[in-house]
Amino acid sequence: MATVRGSASSSIISVLGTVNASAQSIAKVIEAGSDSVDMLTAFITKAKEEQRKAHLFAMKDYDDNLIHEAAFAKSKREATLVRELKQDAELAKLYQQNHAEYAQLLAPQGA
């Protein structure tokens, strides 16, 4: 009887040891998951703050940059047009005809 009890006790202790080891493994997995979530949260918080600052600077000069870029692009187009039309009389004549035709397409009806 003592042998059966000892054997049963050893089996129960062995099972409890396995349960304990499994519980510790699960706890480690949960801890690793929690650490991963913490790291991801820190990364996202940092990125969010960096983006907020970048937008702050971008918006400060946005209107000025938009005006300057549009004005410069238009000036380059106009300078190129003037230069080419001065150099080529036939091109200037065709340009005037085409410009008038396109302007007429956009003119309000009856104007």
C-alpha positions as CSV (number, residue, x, y, z in Angstrom):
1,M,0.0,0.0,0.0
2,A,2.9,2.3,0.8
3,T,4.3,1.7,-2.6
4,V,1.1,2.5,-4.3
5,R,0.8,5.7,-2.2
6,G,4.4,6.6,-3.0
7,S,3.9,5.9,-6.6
8,A,0.7,8.0,-6.7
9,S,2.4,10.8,-4.8
10,S,5.3,10.8,-7.3
11,S,2.8,10.8,-10.2
12,I,0.8,13.7,-8.7
13,I,4.1,15.6,-8.0
14,S,5.2,15.0,-11.6
15,V,1.9,16.1,-13.0
16,L,1.9,19.3,-10.8
17,G,5.5,20.0,-11.9
18,T,4.4,19.7,-15.5
19,V,1.4,22.0,-14.9
20,N,3.7,24.5,-13.1
21,A,6.2,24.4,-16.0
22,S,3.3,24.9,-18.5
23,A,1.9,27.8,-16.4
24,Q,5.4,29.5,-16.3
25,S,5.7,29.1,-20.1
26,I,2.3,30.6,-20.7
27,A,3.2,33.5,-18.3
28,K,6.4,34.1,-20.3
29,V,4.5,34.1,-23.6
30,I,2.0,36.6,-22.1
31,E,4.8,38.8,-20.8
32,A,6.6,38.7,-24.1
33,G,3.3,39.7,-25.8
34,S,2.8,42.5,-23.4
35,D,6.4,43.7,-23.9
36,S,5.8,43.7,-27.7
37,V,2.6,45.8,-27.3
38,D,4.5,48.2,-25.1
39,M,7.3,48.5,-27.7
40,L,4.8,49.0,-30.5
41,T,3.0,51.7,-28.5
42,A,6.2,53.5,-27.8
43,F,7.2,53.4,-31.5
44,I,3.8,54.7,-32.6
45,T,3.8,57.4,-29.9
46,K,7.2,58.6,-31.1
47,A,6.2,58.5,-34.8
48,K,3.0,60.4,-34.0
49,E,4.9,63.2,-32.2
50,E,7.5,63.4,-35.0
51,Q,4.7,63.7,-37.6
52,R,2.9,66.4,-35.6
53,K,6.1,68.5,-35.5
54,A,6.8,68.0,-39.2
55,H,3.3,69.1,-40.1
56,L,3.7,72.1,-37.9
57,F,6.7,73.3,-39.9
58,A,5.2,72.3,-43.2
59,M,2.0,74.3,-42.6
60,K,3.8,77.4,-41.4
61,D,5.3,78.0,-44.9
62,Y,2.7,76.1,-47.0
63,D,0.8,79.2,-48.4
64,D,4.1,81.1,-49.2
65,N,5.6,78.0,-50.9
66,L,2.5,77.4,-52.9
67,I,2.4,81.0,-54.2
68,H,6.1,81.1,-55.0
69,E,6.1,77.7,-56.9
70,A,3.0,78.6,-58.9
71,A,4.3,82.1,-59.7
72,F,7.7,80.8,-60.7
73,A,6.2,78.0,-62.9
74,K,3.9,80.5,-64.7
75,S,6.7,83.0,-65.2
76,K,8.9,80.3,-66.8
77,R,6.1,79.3,-69.1
78,E,5.4,82.9,-70.1
79,A,9.1,83.7,-70.6
80,T,9.5,80.7,-72.8
81,L,6.4,81.6,-74.8
82,V,7.5,85.2,-75.3
83,R,11.0,84.1,-76.4
84,E,9.7,81.5,-78.9
85,L,7.1,83.8,-80.3
86,K,9.6,86.6,-80.9
87,Q,11.9,84.1,-82.7
88,D,9.3,82.6,-85.0
89,A,6.7,84.8,-86.7
90,E,4.7,81.9,-88.1
91,L,4.5,80.3,-84.6
92,A,3.3,83.7,-83.2
93,K,0.6,83.9,-85.9
94,L,-0.6,80.3,-85.2
95,Y,-0.5,80.9,-81.5
96,Q,-2.7,84.0,-81.7
97,Q,-5.2,82.1,-83.9
98,N,-5.3,79.1,-81.5
99,H,-5.4,81.2,-78.4
100,A,-8.5,83.1,-79.8
101,E,-10.2,79.8,-80.7
102,Y,-9.6,78.3,-77.2
103,A,-10.7,81.5,-75.5
104,Q,-13.9,81.5,-77.5
105,L,-14.7,77.9,-76.3
106,L,-14.5,79.1,-72.7
107,A,-16.4,82.4,-73.2
108,P,-19.9,82.5,-71.8
109,Q,-22.6,82.0,-74.5
110,G,-23.8,85.3,-76.0
111,A,-20.7,87.2,-74.9
